[in-house]
Amino acid sequence: MLHITSLDDGLELFKALGSDIRVEIIKLLLKNKEMSMNELATELSITNGALTNHIKKLENCNIITTSSESSGHGNQKMCSLHLKKILIDFEPSEETQNVYTADLKIGHFSDYKIYPTCGLASSTALIGEVDDTRYFSHPDRYNADILWFTKGYVEYEVPNFIPYSQKITQIMLSAELSSEAPGINEAWPSDISFYLNNICIGTWTSPGDFGDVRGIFTPDWWFPNWNQYGLLKLLVINKDGTFIDGLKISDVSIYDFNLDYRSKIKFRMAVDDNAEHVGGLTIFGKSFGNYSQDIKTSISYAPISESVVER
């Protein structure tokens, strides 16, 4: 997912999308997942030369990717979608300059309570034995780039190194997530709840546990019938409530926590026992899935004297 926080930052993307033909290219790739240049040119009734110009514009904005593939008729250029979701904030953040950011490794959780099926793996190997919850305490867990469990939770302490005498006005977190099914199952809903300092701030239902194709960054040694990739989700809690990908999921606001430069911030991802869909959770790090990232965190802040509590 691409998150655009200003219109200026999105200018090249908007230009790339400002063409009926380029929009049709995206529609065709959404439908067919991958197509050759010849196939696209035929579907669009344009020449390969004209198509090349459109493809370059989309490729420069990371909307699509291209690769060369050998066939019985020589090399042909294959096109597929790289970017499937775009979030645009027309209203700029109130504190765009006052932001502290940090990445959390998948295995750097500070607390957990999980149930099988479960496991962890680094970029090179499984960590311990699959479905043995004891390995979530193993020292090697700090190297984990993927973890999964059927129900329970993992909790992370979000680094808080904002300057002295500052109040937290917004927290953003993004991570690649999916359900956890036995093997893989694209129709396997799971209610994943998010907690901040032990208070539930909202729930998102993952539609499935995806394995139809290998994740872009999933290592070659990974098992083909296991989780391959997830969906990149952006969680925001601010003065207006809590949001997932820009959609409001609860009225819990940042000011319900009264967080400042001295506060500990505990962030939990859970599949609760009483959830309607107990379908597990998989968290992907930068060596797995379709997005080369760990759990990204961003804390916006302002001077305590200038912060106005809104309820």
C-alpha atoms as one frame of an Amber mdcrd trajectory, in Angstrom:
protein
   0.000   0.000   0.000   1.183   3.516  -0.812   0.349   6.232   1.715   0.400
   9.746   0.238   0.368  12.468   2.877   0.424  15.507   0.574  -0.874  16.351
  -2.888   2.605  17.411  -3.994   4.027  13.989  -3.093   1.357  12.313  -5.197
   1.729  14.522  -8.267   3.565  11.972 -10.454   1.136   9.236  -9.433  -1.859
  11.398 -10.325  -0.299  12.126 -13.726   0.250   8.399 -14.309  -3.393   7.654
 -13.505  -4.647  10.539 -15.662  -5.067   8.369 -18.725  -7.941   6.109 -19.777
  -5.517   3.639 -21.335  -3.359   3.384 -18.212  -6.445   2.844 -16.083  -7.486
   0.052 -18.482  -4.014  -1.515 -18.110  -4.482  -1.611 -14.345  -7.955  -3.150
 -14.729  -6.603  -5.863 -17.033  -3.775  -6.707 -14.619  -6.194  -6.818 -11.686
  -8.264  -9.319 -13.624  -5.465 -11.460 -15.082  -2.652 -10.880 -12.514   0.051
 -11.087 -15.197   0.047 -10.341 -18.923   2.665  -9.965 -21.625   3.179  -6.724
 -23.535   1.785  -8.387 -26.658  -1.353  -9.506 -24.807  -1.922  -6.031 -23.389
  -1.384  -4.331 -26.744  -3.888  -6.703 -28.372  -6.519  -6.159 -25.655  -6.125
  -2.376 -25.872  -5.891  -2.262 -29.685  -2.716  -0.143 -29.591   0.794  -0.675
 -30.910   3.578  -2.072 -28.758   5.422   1.234 -29.095   2.492   3.198 -27.691
   2.016   0.648 -24.916   5.687   0.896 -23.898   5.259   4.592 -23.093   2.238
   3.910 -20.874   3.986   1.006 -19.127   7.027   3.172 -18.339   4.855   5.819
 -16.673   3.131   3.207 -14.498   6.426   1.490 -13.730   8.099   4.755 -12.687
   5.390   5.206 -10.039   5.771   1.593  -8.829   2.192   0.789  -9.811   3.318
  -2.126 -11.964   6.460  -4.215 -12.356   7.867  -5.819 -15.484  10.121  -8.812
 -15.998  11.563 -10.735 -18.922  10.407 -14.288 -19.382  11.772 -16.848 -21.821
   9.379 -18.782 -24.022   9.470 -20.888 -27.148   9.284 -17.679 -29.164  12.125
 -15.870 -27.368  12.009 -13.388 -24.503   8.817 -11.535 -23.759   8.145  -8.789
 -21.247   5.606  -9.691 -18.558   3.642  -7.072 -16.598   2.012  -7.415 -13.175
   0.631  -5.079 -10.519   3.020  -4.039  -7.775   0.738  -1.586  -5.984  -2.855
  -2.564  -5.230  -3.896   0.004  -2.629  -3.322   3.751  -2.332  -4.266   5.852
   0.720  -4.376   9.622   0.195  -4.664  12.109   3.056  -5.988  15.406   1.674
  -5.883  16.966   5.135  -2.255  17.388   6.208  -1.110  16.302   9.639  -1.156
  19.098  12.189   2.352  18.218  13.365   4.150  17.174  10.199   7.512  18.309
  11.575   7.179  16.757  15.039   7.318  13.030  14.356   9.391  10.236  15.880
   9.628   7.007  13.848  10.981   3.532  14.575  10.760   0.027  13.118   9.992
  -3.015  15.265  11.352  -6.407  14.250   8.676  -9.094  14.164  10.454 -11.125
  16.845  10.984  -8.211  19.235   7.709  -8.701  21.109   7.795  -8.059  24.846
   4.947 -10.381  25.866   2.867 -13.137  24.332   0.211 -15.742  24.969  -0.423
 -17.917  21.949  -1.917 -21.257  20.946  -1.032 -23.678  18.097  -0.928 -23.817
  15.200   2.041 -21.518  15.730   5.645 -20.903  14.849   8.410 -18.484  13.975
  11.060 -18.296  11.287  13.998 -16.116  10.363  14.911 -15.288   6.786  16.959
 -18.506   6.600  15.261 -21.179   8.753  12.494 -22.139  11.154  13.120 -21.206
  14.771  12.701 -24.349  16.852   9.768 -26.689  16.285   6.484 -25.766  14.673
   3.458 -25.765  17.036   5.672 -25.694  20.164   4.782 -22.475  22.000   7.983
 -22.619  24.087  10.023 -21.334  21.140   8.302 -17.953  21.402  10.643 -17.508
  24.400  13.752 -18.776  22.635  16.603 -16.232  22.259  16.576 -16.794  18.494
  13.083 -15.302  18.337  14.694 -11.871  18.028  15.728 -12.898  14.513  12.174
 -13.830  13.491  10.863 -12.272  10.286   7.533 -14.093  10.374   5.346 -15.497
  13.156   1.926 -17.087  13.308  -0.590 -18.451  15.811  -4.238 -19.555  15.957
  -5.389 -17.422  18.895  -3.891 -15.333  21.671  -1.641 -12.297  21.270   1.805
 -10.826  20.829   2.622  -7.468  22.390   5.322  -4.957  21.480   6.692  -1.986
  23.404   6.723   0.932  20.981   9.871   3.070  21.439   8.978   6.479  22.849
  11.863   8.889  22.487   9.972  12.077  21.744  11.492  15.215  23.295  10.859
  16.268  26.880   7.668  18.160  27.728   5.881  16.853  24.653   2.451  15.217
  24.422   1.599  12.444  21.939  -1.085  13.541  19.476  -1.111  10.624  17.029
   0.284   7.116  16.662   0.570   5.336  13.301   1.534   1.691  12.857   1.724
  -0.378   9.696   2.315  -4.100   9.268   1.690  -6.878   6.751  -0.926  -9.223
   8.233  -3.063 -12.232   7.362  -5.053 -14.991   9.035  -3.525 -18.344  10.030
  -5.208 -21.397   8.544  -4.022 -25.015   8.517  -1.945 -24.844   5.340  -3.400
 -21.935   3.341  -6.958 -20.771   2.730  -7.904 -17.481   1.060 -11.410 -17.684
   2.574 -10.425 -17.922   6.257 -11.686 -14.821   8.119 -10.060 -13.822  11.372
 -10.964 -10.967  13.725  -7.661  -9.321  14.632  -7.966  -6.879  17.532  -5.535
  -4.080  18.332  -4.801  -2.969  21.885  -3.004   0.101  23.168  -1.920  -0.124
  26.809  -4.400  -2.975  27.385  -7.372  -1.080  25.899  -8.929  -2.424  22.693
  -8.839   0.336  20.093 -10.482  -1.613  17.276 -10.763  -4.803  15.257 -10.058
  -5.632  11.631 -11.222  -8.841   9.951  -8.558 -10.458   7.791 -10.240 -12.213
   4.844  -7.827 -15.140   4.597  -4.453 -16.827   4.761  -2.897 -16.194   1.367
  -0.781 -18.676  -0.564  -1.964 -18.628  -4.183   1.423 -17.248  -5.284   4.778
 -16.914  -3.555   5.287 -13.628  -1.756   7.605 -11.210  -3.531  10.107 -11.300
  -0.650   9.304 -14.748   0.731  12.558 -16.774   0.683  12.979 -19.685  -1.705
  13.351 -22.232   1.084   9.883 -21.450   2.490   7.268 -24.190   2.110   4.907
 -23.677  -0.864   1.762 -24.714   1.047   2.363 -22.230   3.909   1.532 -18.520
   4.314   3.086 -16.566   1.449   1.977 -12.973   1.944  -0.462 -10.728   3.767
  -2.192  -7.364   3.398  -0.430  -4.167   4.407  -2.583  -2.425   7.012  -2.191
   1.120   8.315  -3.532   1.717  11.829  -3.917   5.310  13.029  -5.148   6.581
  16.382  -5.570  10.340  16.676  -7.907  12.938  18.174 -10.777  11.769  15.952
 -10.658   8.052  16.784  -8.989   4.911  15.450  -8.710   4.122  11.739  -7.590
   1.253   9.504  -6.544   2.356   6.014  -8.486   5.579   6.531 -11.727   3.871
   7.642 -12.850   4.519  11.200 -13.047   1.372  13.327 -13.684   2.894  16.767
 -14.225   6.140  18.667 -11.238   5.468  20.945  -8.979   8.511  20.526  -5.377
   9.262  21.408  -6.530  11.617  24.152  -8.186   8.720  26.010  -4.641   7.657
  26.981  -3.016  10.951  28.027   0.338   9.879  26.582   3.451  12.037  26.792
   7.253  11.763  26.684   7.278   9.661  29.878   4.668   7.123  28.795   5.198
   3.471  28.012   3.374   2.414  24.875   2.333  -1.234  24.647   0.842  -2.334
  21.334  -0.873  -5.720  21.141  -2.218  -7.682  18.180  -4.617 -10.401  19.261
  -7.134 -12.987  18.159  -9.434 -13.150  21.171 -11.180 -16.284  22.441 -14.586
 -14.623  22.115 -14.049 -13.316  18.569 -16.674 -14.214  15.993 -13.943 -15.425
  13.648 -11.071 -17.109  15.467  -8.906 -17.540  12.384  -5.427 -16.808  13.678
  -2.815 -14.194  12.864   0.345 -14.117  10.741   2.731 -11.143  10.900   5.219
 -10.711   8.044   8.571  -8.959   8.342  10.823  -7.540   5.656  12.102 -10.967
   4.466   8.604 -12.382   3.885   5.454 -11.387   2.016   4.937  -8.606  -0.494
   6.281  -5.629   1.466   9.896  -5.294   2.545   9.178  -3.821   5.954   8.916
  -4.707   9.623   6.312  -3.113  11.931   6.613   0.607  11.236   5.695   3.049
  13.992   5.293   6.810  13.893   4.535   9.083  16.859   3.386  12.679  16.330
   3.796  15.091  19.216   3.316  18.685  20.315   4.254  20.763  23.376   2.104
  19.839  26.362   1.090  23.474  26.863  -0.223  23.623  23.265  -2.094  20.300
  23.339  -5.829  20.578  23.682  -7.684  17.561  24.999 -10.696  16.781  22.837
 -13.256  14.166  23.817
